[in-house]
């Protein structure tokens, strides 16, 4: 039996859940290893919440937490990650493996290459959570759970100089947490993250900014319900600095997704404005069918790897040409319509 020392830096939902999952593993009678976990967060309120969900050995000082550890998990607020690499680099012992759970991987790989020594190894990780929590919209420490990673995947993105043993350790660590490890390309990861993480953050910001600036906000805020709360919750769960860095550190990919969204929004606006019931219903039905297909695959973690061929056409273009057709499509593209 091996004793493995771990420091988890950052005790938001993901970081605190990693601690709880490791504790669950330690409590199994057949566990071949024991994890000695130190959890650290510089925010007093977060440490208080971590204590409420059962975490102990809580540290304020991340420097103390990382010294002598076999594994260091970075689950910090995103705006703090770059400085954390600078701060902990000299405190890591040779052979320490850093598992970075930041929302973007290319910046982290660069920071690790710049600040870590050749004797330390970084693997980017992105947990794809238990489908049971897909709709809860709760991303805070008080909702940390030991089973947060069960039935999910752990995307692994090693640094270019990462040794085989460190990669194997990251894969084993993912399995211990309850996830299935999958290797992923960091460039592709950040491109996808612009759609699945960046775009929801942009929508939250735009929706609330528009609402709060509107003339009717003083009355509208009195009748807000869960639909509005779910849409804008990023502004509650995530510090503005973290959202800023999520968008700016991935700006080319994020701008591309915003451009695609604007095309679709303009098209839908025209459908609604023109009262095009058939076209709107077609969009809703197609989206509903695709949504049900996705949610069933997501719940079962079973995916069809045969992706449709990419013809180079944008999502907005496909919507206009394939779905709208005829009169409305030609009008939106500036063409003449037949009478």
Steps between C-alpha positions, in 0.01 A plus 500: 500500500629843402438827680447780248513861615270744320448875523176637360527874440163667465189373675219592269263222403754311292790529743292413806339207315845362413583499872172323581552244223850419630361460850236262365776300333699483824195361679468204265626178656665385176688824422863419413614856576439765762478866407617757752323816390569860592246753372580869466310813409595859569135606537376478859135465399579210267697325776198542728273342238752221444491420871119484482513225237745301712845601381783519752874573492417835342782740425501866405858496371534322165880498537478288814242273339714400198829427674604136473183389323484230234203660322383862491153569363437854379128578530549869572294795379618543144637850547740363766646209302785678321625656824466163674745341256750772581438469872522124548772412248787523750305311768428188296725204566658321201254256345183680606217468247277806458143431387353825370118518491487852352228561239755565223803282426725682256574789741564254783740296290690818421512609865616156610773496235614844608505453877532131592835325501580205276459275805133588539227389263168658410188331366195708415176343619138585427237306693179423311263465791257234610187541282292502816627854560468628144199721569552611859688817402672509838870576485596581858683330785186415696391277212822298484429127481715187511316359196531817287732321257329160494377380160686790340819545303829662590666666202879477527737739320865442596771757441736426207786398728285301743644156579307178454480433874335837568242438227422157642465651847250758367302223331492292818403806703201562270385141548531529878275807492235298313566630148603331178826654372511625141788674326415823321679756289542832690440711188177317427407519869520879510307528175220287645520685833411823318168338409423309820648736763574837338173546313279429804705757693453755220126435494479544877690827483309636199159402636550650842683810373218571255233433762657713772547789257145485364244762594269236645753327726363650822175312436643197314736402781199445725363225276817302425465123523729195461530539122674836547697374798636199311591714200698754701643283781856531367502848650419351841734202499803648329706809581508762222880464474464128428236562233719771347797265468283215369386724214820691426741207525292321237382803306543376142290190566247695706455769234440232238224346713342841564497568127323170434249574775425845360415348161257257662347768723443731205338217307273409789415866547383518139294184538322633806457849356353365175275254683655207311333226704604205282866598492508573874334167576751324274788661692344402833429143394846446355662645811278291727592180314871581513472598865337170595767312307775690684348470846450125466858454385625725777305313767631161381848627403461320169600695192484443129849584381397519136482877455332649191735630231597864535407689183645826630161663545424689818223404741317819412531426129365148547205638695416750229553274198389165633219595734358832389510451126295686244367845556646581841848365431534694175371816666746478790787443258404804294356315201177565314191295565256363252141614508 
